[in-house]
Amino acid sequence: MLFQTKVIIPHIKKKPPTDRELEKWYKRWEESTDGLENVWLNRSSYLAGNHITIADLLGICEMMQPIAAGYNLDTNKFPRVQDWMERIKKETQPHFDEAHIISMRLREKILQEEKQKIY
């Protein structure tokens, strides 16, 4: 919802999101990421065991949406999630980059606009 709230809905409604909306969904993203860090990745390198599964592919797509919206993962707070994401990216190359090229271009545009204080 963070990606939708920051990128998709404002594009449709032609109105920027409120800080309150963004804070709400950012907090939920952090809570979900905490679950990945301390539950799902606590005892294994992947979400459903010791090798990559569809759960990892779906999970990383969910994690990439807020990143595409210009947010950064707190690698100090979530080191297992960071390591897991790097593993998935590496194991799925070159397909990972191909699948995320548009969202990463969007990220660069969003970050550039935020730098210029334009929405």
N, C-alpha and C positions, 0 to 999 in steps of 0.2 A: 504493500500500500504506500510505502514511502516514495517509490518511483512514480506511482500513479498520482499521488498527491502533489509531488513537486514538478512533474513533467507533463503527464498526459492530461490530467484534469484542467490545469491552467491553460493548456493549449486549446482545449475544447471550449472552455468557458471564457477565455480571453481575460482571465483575472488571476493574479498571483495568489498562492496559498497564504494563509495567515501563519505567523510564527507559531501560534498555539497548535495548529494542525501538524506542522512539520515536527515540532517537539514531541507531540503525541506519537507519531509514527516512528520517529527516530528512537524513542524510548522502547517501543515494541520491537524494533529491529535489534537493539542492544539486548533485550530480554531473550529474544530468540537465539541470538548469537551466543549468549551465555549458556543456553541449553545445549547448543552444539558443543561448546567448549567443555562444559562440566558434566554432561551426561553422555551424549552420543560419541564424543571423541575422547572420553576419559580413559577408556581401556583398549581402544583399538585405533588403527590408523585411518579407518574408513567408517562411514555411518552404520553399515550393516555387517561389519566383520573385518576380515583381514585382506580384502581385495575390493577393487572398485565395483560398484553395482549401480543400478538405476537410481537408487537412493542418493548416491553421491552426485550423479549427473543432475538430478532435479534440485538437490540441495545447493549446488554451486550456482545454478541458474538463479535461484532465489537470492543468494548472497550477492550476485553480480548486479542485480537491479538497483539497489541503493548506491553501489559503487558507480554505476553508470549515471546516476542522478547527481554525482559530485561528492558523495560522502566517502570517507576513508575508514577502513577497518582499524580499530585501535589494536595494533599488533602487540603492544605491551600487555593489554588486558586479555587478549585472545590469541596467544601464541599457537595453540593447537589448531585453531581454525585457520590461521594464516598458513601453517605448515600443510594442513589438509588441502587448502585451496591451491597451493603451489604444486602439491602432488597430483591433484586432479588435472590442473592445467598441463603439467608436463606429460602425464600419461595419455592425454587426449589430443596432443598436438599432431598435425597442424589444425585439426578440426575445431579446437577450442577457440583459437584466434579468429578463424573464419566465421564461426557462429556469433562471436561477440564484436566483430569489427564495427558494425553500425552503432551498437550501444557505447562502445569506447570512443567513437567519433562524437557522439552526442555528449559524452562526459567532457571531452575537451572543449566543446562549445559552451556547455554549462559553466565550466570553471572559468573560461575566458570571460563570459558575460558577468559572472559574479565578481571577477577581478575589476571589471569596468563599471560595476554597480548598475548594470542594465538587466532588466528582467523581461 
